[in-house]
Amino acid sequence: MGVRRAHRTLHPLAANQAVTSRNRPFFIPGIPLQKKGNDFESPTRYEETHENLFVSAPSGKALKPWVEPASADLIFKQFKKNFPPQPAVTVPVRTTESQADTDALVADQRIRKAFPEITKPVPEARLRKAVQIMDTKFFKDIDFRRQWLSNQMLMFTDIEDFNISEKDPRYHALQGRLFKDSVVGPAISIKITLQSAFAMGDTPASRQIFLNKGISAGQRMTTLIHEIVHFYAHADYRAWIDSTVAPRFYNEGLTEFLARLVMTSKELTGRTSYQDRVDAVKKDIAGFVPVTDIRKAFFQGEVWRIEYQSDKARKMFRKQVGLSPEAGRKKEVKQSGSSSGIAQEVSPHHFRFLNLPVSGDQPKPEHIAFFKTLKAEKLDSNPALKLKFIGYASDTGPAWYNMDLSRRRAEAFYQLAVAEGIPVSRLVDRNPPEHHGESKPTTDNDSVIGRAFNRRVELILQSN
């Protein structure tokens, strides 16, 4: 059976073989954030996410050049030292095709309920066809074995600290050495048969999930949740994640980060699969952008919500928003009026309406639609909630003008609330509204996208 190279994920069969940070002394954790909690206000936060994903290795250090034979010898020695010996075991049959199909459908329903960003469900027939049970021939497939070994190399060596692609012939040559080694090679062959799952395929139409026959019922469900989340990764997200310094590392981290939002507390108890990658996502991404923006990036391809300095992110912004990151000032002013409004949920009680027109104060259709959704989902059912709008501006133009513009922007959104049927008694600090001009940017003012994010109005819901 030939396996196409694609986005793949692997899971260990037994709980005590779950993926965790690789063994010391080779694992050097990244520098922890100095601030506690999430930092969604720092003007440099998008620069930091770009640095984390496109410049530094997941360890937090700069990527090292790959130098033959020294680099290959180092990774080879690290793997041999850290990869644990694997005693031969007999794998019992705990999962059948019927059980896999049933759990896959249940997992898919849970995922779609958790993420309204998913607008097109995978057909039931397609999902049933996608789930298969691994067989002996599958374990021998060379492409599968290479992808499996890549995952193990991430755990047990410093490979992600080096500037080398998995497609590089030198990378394949190193893997060949490991497969053929008289000491570690047999252990690799044994552990391969203990993998609980393997997934391949770039799109829902091509993706397949292979389950080990020995996977238990509980692990079967959590594995399927993780794998089916992969089904819904947007094509633009996939193109963007493939351009990061560690595509496999961060893709699995983001997938598991989202999958855990679906799992119950019982399912999460003791779950350590991809823990180092989830920790990296929390530190390198979720510390700077809200979870809802991560969801929109993953499921809808709006990757510029995570960072906007990479070529892929700038391309997606131009295509999805209609505002060119390379625009000169005259073009930026024109496009700011015709481009789409952007909405952001910072928390369940904090929202942002971004990309207002340059010098403009009126909400765009996308802002109005988002407010109507908020009204239907949060405000109508909770009349005790009060609304406070706060206006902001980018730093182009005189400061006094921007201060007045930010006031007018807040006033326009108060007017929107009244027009949508919100009683005046629920609107706080309306006359005059709180406004800060250019003094409190949410990101940089040195780029077209940064200024678009700073031309905004924020909504705070208050319970008293």
C-alpha positions as CSV (number, residue, x, y, z in Angstrom):
1,M,0.0,0.0,0.0
2,G,1.4,3.4,-1.0
3,V,0.8,6.2,1.4
4,R,0.9,9.8,0.1
5,R,2.9,12.3,2.0
6,A,0.6,14.6,3.8
7,H,-0.3,16.1,7.2
8,R,0.0,13.1,9.5
9,T,-0.5,12.5,13.1
10,L,0.5,9.6,15.3
11,H,-0.6,8.4,18.7
12,P,0.9,5.9,21.1
13,L,-1.2,2.9,21.9
14,A,-0.7,2.7,25.6
15,A,-1.4,5.6,28.0
16,N,2.1,5.3,29.6
17,Q,3.6,5.8,26.1
18,A,1.9,9.1,25.6
19,V,3.8,11.9,23.8
20,T,5.5,14.2,26.3
21,S,8.5,16.5,26.2
22,R,11.6,14.7,25.1
23,N,14.2,13.5,27.6
24,R,16.8,15.8,29.1
25,P,19.5,16.9,28.8
26,F,18.7,17.7,25.2
27,F,15.3,19.4,25.8
28,I,15.8,23.1,26.5
29,P,12.4,24.8,27.2
30,G,11.7,28.2,25.7
31,I,11.9,31.3,27.9
32,P,8.5,31.6,29.7
33,L,6.4,34.7,29.3
34,Q,7.2,37.3,31.8
35,K,3.5,38.4,32.2
36,K,0.9,36.3,33.9
37,G,-2.2,35.3,32.0
38,N,-3.0,36.5,28.4
39,D,-1.6,39.6,26.9
40,F,-4.1,40.9,24.3
41,E,-3.1,44.5,24.7
42,S,0.6,44.7,23.9
43,P,1.4,46.6,20.7
44,T,4.1,44.0,19.9
45,R,2.1,40.9,20.4
46,Y,1.7,40.0,16.7
47,E,5.4,40.5,16.2
48,E,6.0,38.1,19.0
49,T,3.8,35.4,17.5
50,H,5.5,35.9,14.2
51,E,8.9,35.5,15.9
52,N,7.8,32.4,17.7
53,L,6.4,30.7,14.6
54,F,8.7,31.9,11.8
55,V,12.0,32.8,13.2
56,S,12.8,30.8,16.4
57,A,12.7,27.1,16.9
58,P,10.0,25.8,19.3
59,S,12.7,25.7,22.0
60,G,12.9,29.5,21.7
61,K,16.3,29.6,20.1
62,A,17.3,30.6,16.6
63,L,17.4,27.8,14.1
64,K,20.8,26.2,13.6
65,P,22.2,25.4,10.1
66,W,22.3,21.8,9.2
67,V,26.0,20.8,8.7
68,E,26.9,17.3,7.5
69,P,28.0,15.1,9.0
70,A,28.1,16.7,12.5
71,S,24.4,17.6,12.7
72,A,23.2,14.1,11.5
73,D,25.6,12.5,13.9
74,L,24.3,14.5,16.8
75,I,20.7,13.7,16.2
76,F,21.5,10.1,15.6
77,K,23.3,9.9,19.0
78,Q,20.5,11.7,20.8
79,F,17.9,9.4,19.4
80,K,19.8,6.2,20.3
81,K,20.4,7.5,23.8
82,N,16.8,8.7,24.5
83,F,14.6,6.3,22.6
84,P,13.4,3.7,25.1
85,P,13.8,-0.1,24.4
86,Q,10.6,-1.7,23.3
87,P,9.8,-5.3,24.5
88,A,7.8,-7.3,22.1
89,V,4.1,-7.6,23.1
90,T,0.9,-9.2,21.8
91,V,-1.7,-6.6,20.9
92,P,-5.2,-7.6,21.9
93,V,-8.2,-6.8,19.7
94,R,-10.2,-4.0,21.4
95,T,-11.4,-2.1,18.4
96,T,-13.3,-3.3,15.4
97,E,-14.3,-1.4,12.2
98,S,-17.9,-1.1,13.5
99,Q,-16.7,0.4,16.8
100,A,-14.5,2.8,15.0
101,D,-17.3,4.0,12.7
102,T,-19.7,4.5,15.5
103,D,-17.2,6.5,17.6
104,A,-16.1,8.6,14.6
105,L,-19.7,9.8,14.0
106,V,-20.1,10.7,17.7
107,A,-16.8,12.5,17.8
108,D,-17.7,14.5,14.7
109,Q,-21.0,15.6,16.2
110,R,-19.2,16.8,19.3
111,I,-16.6,18.7,17.3
112,R,-19.2,20.5,15.2
113,K,-21.2,21.4,18.2
114,A,-18.1,22.8,19.9
115,F,-17.0,24.9,16.9
116,P,-19.6,27.0,15.1
117,E,-16.8,28.1,12.8
118,I,-17.2,24.8,11.0
119,T,-19.7,25.6,8.3
120,K,-19.5,22.4,6.1
121,P,-19.7,19.1,7.9
122,V,-18.0,16.0,6.6
123,P,-20.7,13.7,5.1
124,E,-21.4,10.6,7.3
125,A,-20.6,8.2,4.4
126,R,-17.2,9.9,3.9
127,L,-16.4,9.7,7.6
128,R,-17.2,6.0,7.8
129,K,-15.0,5.4,4.7
130,A,-12.2,7.4,6.2
131,V,-11.7,5.3,9.3
132,Q,-9.8,2.0,8.9
133,I,-8.1,-0.6,11.1
134,M,-4.3,-0.9,10.7
135,D,-2.9,-4.2,9.3
136,T,0.6,-5.8,8.9
137,K,1.1,-4.4,5.4
138,F,0.3,-0.9,6.7
139,F,3.1,-1.1,9.3
140,K,5.7,-1.9,6.6
141,D,4.9,1.0,4.4
142,I,8.0,3.1,4.0
143,D,6.3,6.4,3.8
144,F,4.3,5.7,7.0
145,R,7.5,4.6,8.7
146,R,9.3,7.8,7.8
147,Q,6.4,10.0,9.1
148,W,6.2,7.9,12.3
149,L,9.9,8.3,12.8
150,S,9.7,12.1,12.3
151,N,7.3,12.3,15.2
152,Q,9.6,10.3,17.4
153,M,12.6,12.4,16.4
154,L,10.7,15.5,17.6
155,M,10.3,13.9,21.0
156,F,13.7,12.4,21.5
157,T,16.1,14.8,19.8
158,D,16.7,18.4,19.0
159,I,15.8,18.1,15.4
160,E,13.3,21.0,15.4
161,D,16.2,23.3,16.4
162,F,17.8,22.8,13.0
163,N,17.0,24.4,9.7
164,I,16.2,21.2,7.7
165,S,13.0,20.0,6.0
166,E,11.6,16.5,6.3
167,K,11.7,16.4,2.5
168,D,15.5,17.0,2.5
169,P,17.5,14.0,1.2
170,R,19.9,14.4,4.2
171,Y,16.9,14.0,6.5
172,H,15.9,10.8,4.8
173,A,19.4,9.5,4.9
174,L,19.5,10.1,8.7
175,Q,16.2,8.2,9.1
176,G,17.7,5.4,7.0
177,R,20.6,5.1,9.5
178,L,18.2,4.8,12.4
179,F,16.0,2.2,10.7
180,K,19.1,0.1,9.9
181,D,20.9,0.5,13.2
182,S,21.3,-2.9,15.0
183,V,20.4,-1.5,18.4
184,V,17.6,1.0,17.8
185,G,16.2,-0.4,14.6
186,P,14.4,-3.4,16.1
187,A,13.0,-1.2,18.9
188,I,11.6,1.1,16.2
189,S,9.9,-1.8,14.4
190,I,8.3,-3.0,17.6
191,K,7.0,0.4,18.7
192,I,5.6,1.2,15.3
193,T,3.1,-1.6,15.8
194,L,2.0,0.0,19.1
195,Q,0.9,3.3,17.5
196,S,-2.8,3.8,18.2
197,A,-3.5,5.9,15.2
198,F,-2.2,7.4,12.0
199,A,-3.8,10.0,9.7
200,M,-3.0,11.1,6.2
201,G,-4.5,13.4,3.6
202,D,-4.6,17.1,3.1
203,T,-8.4,17.6,2.7
204,P,-11.6,16.1,4.1
205,A,-12.0,14.4,0.7
206,S,-8.6,12.7,0.9
207,R,-8.0,12.3,4.6
208,Q,-7.9,8.8,6.1
209,I,-7.6,7.7,9.8
210,F,-6.1,4.3,10.6
211,L,-6.7,2.9,14.1
212,N,-4.7,0.2,15.9
213,K,-6.8,-2.9,16.6
214,G,-5.6,-2.8,20.2
215,I,-6.8,0.8,21.1
216,S,-9.1,0.9,24.1
217,A,-12.6,2.4,24.0
218,G,-11.6,5.6,25.9
219,Q,-8.5,6.2,23.9
220,R,-10.3,5.4,20.7
221,M,-12.7,8.4,21.3
222,T,-10.0,10.9,22.2
223,T,-7.9,9.8,19.3
224,L,-10.8,10.2,16.9
225,I,-11.6,13.6,18.2
226,H,-8.0,14.7,17.6
227,E,-7.9,13.2,14.1
228,I,-11.3,14.5,13.0
229,V,-10.4,18.0,14.1
230,H,-7.7,17.7,11.4
231,F,-10.4,17.1,8.9
232,Y,-11.7,20.6,9.3
233,A,-8.3,22.4,9.0
234,H,-8.9,25.1,6.3
235,A,-6.7,25.0,3.2
236,D,-5.4,28.5,3.9
237,Y,-4.4,27.5,7.4
238,R,-2.6,24.4,6.0
239,A,-0.6,26.5,3.6
240,W,0.3,28.9,6.3
241,I,1.3,26.3,9.0
242,D,3.5,24.5,6.4
243,S,5.5,27.7,6.0
244,T,6.4,27.9,9.8
245,V,9.7,26.8,11.2
246,A,8.2,23.7,12.7
247,P,5.1,22.7,10.7
248,R,4.5,19.3,12.2
249,F,5.2,20.5,15.7
250,Y,2.8,23.5,15.6
251,N,0.1,21.8,13.5
252,E,-0.2,19.0,16.0
253,G,0.0,21.4,18.9
254,L,-2.9,23.5,17.5
255,T,-4.9,20.5,16.6
256,E,-4.6,19.0,20.1
257,F,-5.2,22.4,21.7
258,L,-8.5,22.6,19.9
259,A,-9.3,18.9,20.4
260,R,-9.0,19.3,24.1
261,L,-11.7,22.0,24.0
262,V,-14.0,19.2,22.9
263,M,-13.0,16.5,25.4
264,T,-14.6,16.1,28.8
265,S,-12.8,16.5,32.0
266,K,-12.8,12.7,32.4
267,E,-11.2,12.3,29.0
268,L,-8.6,14.9,29.7
269,T,-7.6,13.3,33.0
270,G,-4.1,12.0,32.5
271,R,-4.0,12.9,28.8
272,T,-0.4,13.9,27.9
273,S,-0.4,13.3,24.2
274,Y,1.4,16.1,22.4
275,Q,1.9,17.9,25.7
276,D,5.1,19.7,24.7
277,R,3.3,21.0,21.6
278,V,0.2,22.1,23.4
279,D,2.5,23.9,25.9
280,A,4.2,25.6,23.1
281,V,0.9,26.8,21.6
282,K,-0.2,28.2,24.9
283,K,3.1,30.0,25.3
284,D,3.8,31.1,21.7
285,I,0.3,31.8,20.4
286,A,-2.5,31.6,23.0
287,G,-0.7,34.0,25.2
288,F,-1.1,36.7,22.6
289,V,-4.3,36.1,20.7
290,P,-7.7,34.9,21.9
291,V,-8.8,31.3,21.5
292,T,-11.7,32.4,19.2
293,D,-9.1,33.9,16.8
294,I,-7.1,30.6,16.9
295,R,-10.4,28.8,16.0
296,K,-11.0,31.2,13.1
297,A,-7.5,30.8,11.8
298,F,-7.7,27.0,12.0
299,F,-11.2,26.4,10.7
300,Q,-11.7,29.4,8.4
301,G,-8.2,30.2,7.3
302,E,-8.0,33.7,8.9
303,V,-4.4,33.1,9.9
304,W,-3.6,36.9,10.1
305,R,-5.5,36.7,13.4
306,I,-2.4,34.9,14.8
307,E,0.3,36.8,13.0
308,Y,0.4,39.1,9.9
309,Q,4.1,39.4,8.9
310,S,4.5,36.2,7.0
311,D,3.9,36.2,3.3
312,K,1.1,33.6,3.6
313,A,-0.7,35.6,6.3
314,R,-0.5,38.8,4.3
315,K,-1.8,37.0,1.2
316,M,-4.7,35.6,3.2
317,F,-5.5,39.1,4.6
318,R,-5.6,40.6,1.2
319,K,-7.8,37.9,-0.1
320,Q,-10.2,37.6,2.8
321,V,-10.4,41.2,4.0
322,G,-9.9,43.1,0.8
323,L,-7.2,45.4,2.1
324,S,-3.7,45.1,0.6
325,P,-0.8,45.0,3.2
326,E,1.4,46.6,0.7
327,A,-0.9,49.5,-0.1
328,G,0.4,53.0,-0.2
329,R,-1.4,55.6,1.9
330,K,-3.8,56.7,-0.8
331,K,-4.8,53.1,-1.6
332,E,-5.0,52.2,2.0
333,V,-7.5,55.0,2.7
334,K,-9.6,53.9,-0.2
335,Q,-9.5,50.2,0.6
336,S,-10.2,50.8,4.3
337,G,-13.7,51.9,3.4
338,S,-14.5,49.1,1.0
339,S,-12.8,46.2,2.8
340,S,-14.6,44.0,5.3
341,G,-15.1,44.8,8.9
342,I,-13.4,42.4,11.4
343,A,-14.9,41.2,14.6
344,Q,-13.0,39.7,17.5
345,E,-14.1,38.0,20.7
346,V,-11.4,38.7,23.3
347,S,-13.4,37.0,26.1
348,P,-17.1,36.2,26.7
349,H,-17.6,39.8,27.9
350,H,-15.1,41.7,25.7
351,F,-15.4,42.2,21.9
352,R,-13.7,44.3,19.3
353,F,-14.9,45.8,16.0
354,L,-11.9,46.3,13.8
355,N,-10.9,47.8,10.5
356,L,-13.2,50.9,10.6
357,P,-12.6,53.2,7.6
358,V,-9.7,55.7,7.8
359,S,-11.3,58.9,9.2
360,G,-14.7,57.0,9.3
361,D,-16.8,56.3,12.4
362,Q,-19.7,54.2,11.1
363,P,-19.8,50.4,11.6
364,K,-19.5,48.2,8.6
365,P,-22.0,45.5,7.6
366,E,-19.8,42.8,9.1
367,H,-19.8,44.8,12.4
368,I,-23.6,45.1,12.4
369,A,-24.0,41.4,11.6
370,F,-21.7,40.5,14.5
371,F,-23.5,42.8,16.9
372,K,-26.8,41.2,15.9
373,T,-25.4,37.8,16.7
374,L,-24.2,39.0,20.1
375,K,-27.6,40.4,20.8
376,A,-29.4,37.2,19.9
377,E,-26.9,34.9,21.7
378,K,-26.1,37.0,24.8
379,L,-28.0,40.2,25.3
380,D,-31.7,39.2,24.6
381,S,-31.6,36.4,27.2
382,N,-29.8,38.4,29.8
383,P,-31.4,41.9,30.3
384,A,-29.2,42.6,33.3
385,L,-26.1,42.9,31.1
386,K,-25.1,46.5,30.3
387,L,-23.1,47.6,27.3
388,K,-20.1,50.0,27.2
389,F,-18.4,51.0,23.9
390,I,-14.9,52.4,23.8
391,G,-13.4,54.2,20.8
392,Y,-9.9,54.0,19.4
393,A,-7.9,55.2,16.4
394,S,-4.6,54.6,14.7
395,D,-1.8,57.1,14.9
396,T,-2.0,58.7,11.4
397,G,-3.1,62.3,11.5
398,P,-3.0,64.8,14.4
399,A,-3.5,63.4,17.9
400,W,-6.4,65.8,18.6
401,Y,-8.2,64.6,15.5
402,N,-7.8,61.0,16.4
403,M,-9.1,61.7,19.9
404,D,-12.3,63.2,18.4
405,L,-12.5,60.4,15.8
406,S,-12.4,57.8,18.5
407,R,-15.2,59.5,20.4
408,R,-17.4,59.6,17.2
409,R,-16.7,55.9,16.6
410,A,-17.9,55.0,20.1
411,E,-21.0,57.2,19.6
412,A,-21.8,55.4,16.3
413,F,-21.8,52.0,18.0
414,Y,-24.0,53.3,20.8
415,Q,-26.4,54.4,18.0
416,L,-26.2,51.0,16.5
417,A,-27.2,49.4,19.8
418,V,-30.2,51.7,20.1
419,A,-31.2,51.0,16.5
420,E,-31.1,47.3,17.2
421,G,-33.5,47.6,20.1
422,I,-31.2,47.9,23.1
423,P,-32.8,50.1,25.8
424,V,-30.9,53.3,26.6
425,S,-30.9,52.2,30.2
426,R,-28.6,49.4,29.4
427,L,-26.0,51.7,27.8
428,V,-23.4,53.0,30.3
429,D,-21.0,55.9,29.9
430,R,-22.8,57.0,26.7
431,N,-22.5,60.8,27.1
432,P,-19.7,61.2,26.6
433,P,-18.3,57.7,25.7
434,E,-14.9,56.6,26.8
435,H,-12.4,57.1,24.0
436,H,-8.6,57.0,23.8
437,G,-7.6,58.3,20.4
438,E,-4.3,56.8,19.3
439,S,-3.0,56.3,22.9
440,K,-3.9,52.6,23.4
441,P,-3.0,50.6,20.3
442,T,-3.8,46.9,20.3
443,T,-0.9,46.3,17.8
444,D,1.6,48.2,15.8
445,N,0.9,51.4,13.8
446,D,3.7,50.7,11.4
447,S,1.8,48.5,9.0
448,V,-1.5,48.5,7.0
449,I,-2.8,45.6,9.0
450,G,-1.7,47.0,12.3
451,R,-3.5,50.3,11.6
452,A,-6.6,48.4,10.5
453,F,-6.7,46.6,13.9
454,N,-6.2,49.9,15.7
455,R,-9.1,51.6,14.0
456,R,-11.6,50.0,16.3
457,V,-14.4,50.1,18.8
458,E,-14.4,47.8,21.8
459,L,-17.5,46.5,23.6
460,I,-17.5,45.5,27.3
461,L,-20.5,43.7,28.7
462,Q,-21.1,44.5,32.4
463,S,-23.2,42.6,34.8
464,N,-23.9,45.7,37.1
